[in-house]
Amino acid sequence: MDKKIIIMTAISTLIVAEFCRAETRTFTETVRVVLGSRETQGEAREYALLEAKRRVLEQVGVFMSGQIDLVQRVEESVASLKDETELIKQIQAVTAGVTQTEVAGEEWKMEGGVFVLYLTCCVTVETDDVERRISEILKDRQKTEAYTSLQAEVERLRCELDTLRSKLEEAPPAQAPQLREERKTLDSELTASDWLKKGLAATEPDEQIACYSIAISLNPNLSRVYVCRAFAYGLKEDYDRAIADFNLALQIDPNDSLAYLYYFGRGYAYGSKRDIDRAIADYNRALQLDQSFAEAYTARGLAYALKGDLDRAIADYNQALHIDPRNSVAWYFFGIVYKAKGDKFRARRSFQKALELGHPDARRMLDELH
């Protein structure tokens, strides 16, 4: 047999074998919604779609939680996460963000003198691919928090919509117009959440910014959308716009539970503009709100190093590694500082550790030391 044919046959066999190992699962959920006397069929459909999505994504999230090695993911994810229950919630939130829900069927029926909608949603997942995407996101604190807060926001809006539908049915005619306006506001906020999800799923900063901007136009009071857009501007090195969005987020909700991320992001933007004192001030605020935030110690350490305060930089890197020993960035900058101090032994050891943990520039720095 021709050698090329043998090689191609072997490659094809490997490809088929790999494909067969990848498990594909489909989840479905059907909901029944009675058309309210004061709602349109379109509004009833949107409510049914929201409920069907919630139920089917709950199925997928529970399934994926059972597929992932929780102990390993706790070790690899954000340093402050030490609880498997919290991780399961994050996995379910991220799963909802990275999977696509489709309408598999819908049918209106007349039952007992009222219109009833039966709507079915489905989600098809290739488990290996979804697990890989979940694992990557769990290593990114900002994205993990964004997906988790998005799911919480959608659930809040769904509960409010559920309550509002009941109120509309029972309210006297004089109150109906006001309740209708409240429903329009909720629908707008839900659409904004959809655009936030699209932005989080986008891979290019320009596409992310476009999605977040639409979300903001629909609901300008969502502080976390401004933060997501700020991080996207940061990826484009447009630090002035990033700082402006962080400022808006802090004006809208200065007491947000994620405010430590707002200060951290703004500090990074200031640092990138070489406004080191403002950067340090923001990292200080972030650490006041979350003393286990290893990335903030690492970033503040870099800021101190840029000011020439190498001892404070070392102290911050030590604290970051005490919280998260797998922080490759802290190990890398440890090496930079020790190299600047002329301590080649400690510099080499730090770069070697950074290399083992996957830092992309550690090999080059090791080569320079030889």
N, C-alpha and C positions, 0 to 999 in steps of 0.2 A: 504494500500500500504506500502511496506517496506520503513523504514525511509531512508536508503541509497539511494534508487531509487528516493525518493522525493528530497533529497539534491542534487543528481547528476543532476536531471532534472532542479532544480532551477539554479544550476551553469551553465548548458548548455544554459538555457534561457538568463542568464546575458551575457554570452560570445557572443551569437548570436546577442543580442541587441546592445552590444558594437561594434561588427563588422559592423552591419547595420548603426550605426551612423557615422562610418568612411567613408568619401566620397573619391571615387577613380575617377580621371579624366585622360583622355588621350588627348594629344594634338598632332596634326600632321601638317607637312608643307612640300610642294613639291616645288622643284626648277627645273628650266630648264637651262641647261648650254650647250652652243655650243662648240664643240671641236675645240680648236685653231689649226691653221695650223702648229704651232711649239710646240705643247705639246702632250704628250702621253695621252691615255685614262685614265691611272692611275692618272696622274696629274690633268686631268679634273675632275675625280671622287673626288679626295681629295678637290679640290676647291668647288665642289658642296656640299660635305659633310660639309665643314666648313660653307658655306652659309646657308644650311638647318638647321644646329645646331643653328646658330645665330638666325634665325627667330623663330624656335620652342621654344628655351629657352627664347626668348623675350616674347612670349605668356605666358609661364609658370610664368615668373617673374612678369608680369603685373597681372596675376590672383592671385598669392600668396600675392602680395602687397595689394590686395583688401580683402584678408582673414584675415590679421593680424591687431590687434588693434594698430594703429600707435602711438597714444598718450602714451599708456602703454609702448610700446617698446622704445620710445624715453627716457622715464623715467628710464627704466631698462638697456639700452645699455650704451655705453661709455659716460662718463660725458661730453665730449666736443661736443657731438652730440645733437643739439637742433633744428634741422630743419627736417621736415617730408620729404621734397624733397630729402635731402641727405640720409635719412633712406631708402626711396624707392629704390634709386640706390644701396644701400648696400644689401637690401633684394633681388633685382634682381641678383646681383653679387653672393651672397651666394647660391641662388636657382640654378643658373647655375652650381655651384660647387658641390652641394649635390645631384643633379638628374642625372640619366643616360639616355643618348640619344641612341636610336637604329635605325638602318636602316630598314624601313618597306617595302621598295621596290625600285627597280631601273631598268630602261629600256633604252636601246639605240635604237634610231630611225634614219632613214635617212630622212631629211627634206630639200628640196631645194638644194640637192647636198652636204649637210654637215651632219656630225654625231651630234646628239643631245642627251644628257643624261637627263632623268627625274628621280630624286632621291627624295625619301620621307623619312623623319625622324619623329620619334614619341617619346614622353616622357609620361610615365604613372606615376602619382603621387598619393599617399595616403595622402590627404591634412593634416590630423592630424599629421602624422609622419613627413612630410616635415616641417610643421610649428614648431614642437617641435625642430627639428634639427637647423632650422634657428634661433630660439629664443636662443638656447644654444650658437651658434657661435657668435651672436651679442653681447653677454656678454663678449666675449674674444676679446680684442682690436687687438691683434696681428693677430689672424686668420681672423677677419673681414677685416683688412687692406690687408691681403694676398689675400683673395678672390677678393676684389675690384680691387687691382692692377693686379691680374691675368686676370680678365675680360678686363681691359683696355689694357693690353699687347696683348691679343688675338685679340681684335678689331683693334689695331694698325697694327698688322701683317696681318690681313685680308684685311685692306685698302691698305697696301703696295702690297700685292699679287694681288689685283684687278688692281692696277695701273700697275704692272709689266706685267700682262697678256696682257693689252692693248699695252704696249710698245713693247712686243715681236711680236705682230701681225704687228705692223707698222714699226719696225726697219729694216734698211738695213741689208743684210746678214752678213756684217763684224761685226756688233754689237751683233748679235744673241748669239754667244758663251758666251760673258760676261754676258748678261742678263740671259742666262740659268744658269750660276753659281750663280748669285744673287738669282734666284728662288730656287736653291738647298739650299742655306743658309736660306732663308725664311722657306722652308719646314722643315729644321732641327730645327729652332727656334720654329715652331709650334708644332713639336713633343716634344720638351723640355717642352713647356707649358702644353701639355697633361700629361707628367710625374709629373709636379708640381701639377696639379689638383689631380692626383692619390695620391700623397704624402699628400696633405691636407685632403683627404678623409680617409686616413689610420688611424687606431686607435692605432697601436703599434709603438713605436719609431724606432725599427729596420726596419720595413717596410717603415716608412716615410723616414728614412735615405737612404735606397736603392733607392727609387723613386727619391729623390732629387739628389742623386749622378748620376743617369742616366741622369737627366735633365741637370746637370752641364757638363757631358761629351759631351752632344749634343750642349750646348751653355754655355761656361764658362764665359760669360760676363753678366749673369743675377744676379745682386747683391742680389735681393730679394730671390732667391733660396738658396743662401749661408745662408741668415738670417733664413729661414725656417729650414734648416738643423742644424743650430746652436741651435735653440730652441729645436729641437729633441734631439741633443746631451745633452742639458741641462736636459731634462727629464731622460736621462740615467746617469746623474751626471758626464758626461765626459766633465768637464768644460774646460780643456785645448783645446780640439778640438772645443768646442763651441766658445771660444775666438778666435781661429785661423780663424774660418769662419766669425765671426763678423769683424775681421781685414780685411779679403779679401773683404767683402762687402763694407767696408768703403774705401778701396783702389780703387775699381772699380767705385764707385759712391758716393763720399763724400758729394755731394750736393743733394742727393736723398731727396724727400719730406718726406720720412719715416725714415730719418736718426736718428730722436729722438728715434725710436724703436731700432735701431742698438746699440746706446749708452746705452739705458736702458737695453737691453739684455746682453750686455757685462759687464755692471755694476753689474747686478745680478750674472753673472758667477764669476766675481772677488769677490763679496761679499761672495758667496758660498765657495770660496777658502780662505776666511778670509783675503783677500787683501783689507782691508776696505778703505784705502785712495784712491786707484785706483777706487774702486766702487763709492765712493762719487764724484770723479772727473767726472766719466761718467754720473752719475745722474745729476750733474750740467750741463753738456753739453746737456743732453736730455731736461732739463727744460729751458735752453736758447732757444732751438728750439721750444718747446711747453710748455708754462707756464700753460696750463690747464690740464697737464698730471698728474692726481691724483695718479696713480700707482707709478710714479717716486717720488713724495713727500713721499708716504708711504714707499717705499724702502729706500730712503735716510734717513728717520726717523729711520728705523731699523738700518741702518749703524751707525748713530750717537749714538743710544742707545748702540750698541755693543762697541763703543769707550768710553762709560760712560758719554756722553754729553746728559743727559736726557732732559735738557731744549730745546736744538735744536731739539731733537726728537719730543717733544711735539709740538713745533712750526710747524714742517713739518706735523704731523698728523692733526693739526688744519687746515692747508692749504688744505690738501687732502680732509678733510670732508667738508670744505667750498665749494670745487668744486663738490664733490660727497658725499652727506650725507648718501648714502646707501653703502658706502665702508666698508664692514664687516671686512676686514683685518686691516684697519686703526683703527677701534673701538677696535679690539682685541689687537693690539699692544699699543694702548692708555692704556688699562687695564694693560698690562704687565709693562709699564713704571710707571704708578701710583702705582702699587703694589710694585715695586722696591723702590719708594719714600716713601712708608709706608702710602699712602693715600687710605685706604681700601674703603671709600665711593665712590670716583671717579673710583677706579678700578672696584668695583662691578657694578656701573652704566654703565661703558664702556663694560664690559663683557656681561652684560644683553642685551645691544644694539647689540653687535656682535652676540649673540645667536639669537635674533629676526631676524637678517638678514641672518642667516644660517651658521655662521662660525662653523666648525666641532669641534673645541677645546674649545669653549667658555663655554660649560656646565661644563667641567672638571675644568676649572679655577674658575668658580663660586663655585663649590663644595669645592675647596681648601680654599676658603676664609671663608667658614663657620666654 
